[in-house]
Amino acid sequence: MKKILNKLFVPVLASRPVSALATRFFCQGIPVFMIHRMEVEGQPTPGITPDHLRRCLKYLVDNDYTLISLEDAILALRNKTTLPDKSAVFTMDDGFIDQAQTAAPVFTEFNCPLTFFVITDMINQTIWPWDAQASWIIDNTSTSIINLQLPDEKLKLRINDKKSRHSVKQTVRNIIKEIDAELIPDTLARLAQSADVALPRNPPPHYKAINWDMARELETAGIRFAPHSKTHRILSKLRPETAREEILGSWDNLKRELSYPLKVFCYPTGRLFDYGPREINILKDSGFIGATSTLPGHIYINNQTENQLYSLPRFSLPESMTYFIQYCTWIECAKRKYHTRRY
């Protein structure tokens, strides 16, 4: 029922007459959207379809939004300069080949600035990320029960159907996020053994990364690249020197390979407790102009402290046009303001 009501009322509330009135009472923040995977025919990895991305961008263009770069948004925050009232920012995380081949052309079609955060060791073709490996193991096991031994407990995970397989995948990924990052390789090895699958040394086709030549072509087309760490391990789970190398090593790699990398960092997994003052201080001391999280929310030009510049919120691009419109308009701001007052 809630989805039906949203679908009926959001377009009305987002219409020009209603928005013109409502924005007098509710400030309209700038949404920063993030994309991870694109849906590609014949590949099992779910994601955003090119047609849906095209519909989102067309909505913004048709409704007089300004598509701005992440760099311009951050500089406006730092310098407290104005931006168009109706603006939107797009980012993309990781560096998978489907993102370059499927999403990038759509952004180019709409002349939309895009910041592409990449895992540099993945682009070097030396790793594929731990979370991708965990997903691949669960997707490819034929066993119905996985017994996973963790440092302090043993889990019995049951796979009976597509829904339970998806649930187990999420459970495993969430568990690995909480363990010491140094223990991840052994945990993945035990998971593969219990699932009775041989984990490939090289990524399967749907987990392949772009290479630096592809990155340079995309950069020539106007896409900006920025660091998303070396290996996608959660920084707060690493020793101080390792966390520092994850940040600065990825930036140094981008500087060596590309002409115009953007000195903005994207925290791996990006939850509130995946980074902290230690990481923020490394970024500040090293001259980064900002950093992005995966915490949902808008950015506000006149209401952002320096530390918030290193914890910028982003919305995952929703698969529903209704929710996309909601995030782009005053509606989401009003909803969040209501919930804040209520609780």
Buried (B, 14 or more C-beta within 10 A) or exposed (E): EEEEEBEEEBBEBBEEEBBEEBBEEBBBBBBBBBBBBBBBEEBEBEBBBBEBBBEBBEBBBEBEBBBBBBBBBBBBBEEEEEBEEBBBBBBBBBBBBBBBEBBBEBBBEBEBBBBBBBBBBBBBBEBBBBBBBBBBBBBBBEEEEBBBBBEEEEBEBEBEEEEEBBBBBEBBBEBBBEBEBEEBEEBBEBBBBBBEBEBEEEBBEBBBBBBBEBBBEBBEEBBBBBBBBBBBBBBBBBEEEBBBBBBBBBBBBBEEBBEEBBBBBBBBBBBEEBBEEEBBEBBBEEEBBBBBBBBEBBBBBEEBEEEBBBBBBBBBBBEEBBBBBBBBBBBBBBEBBEEEEEE
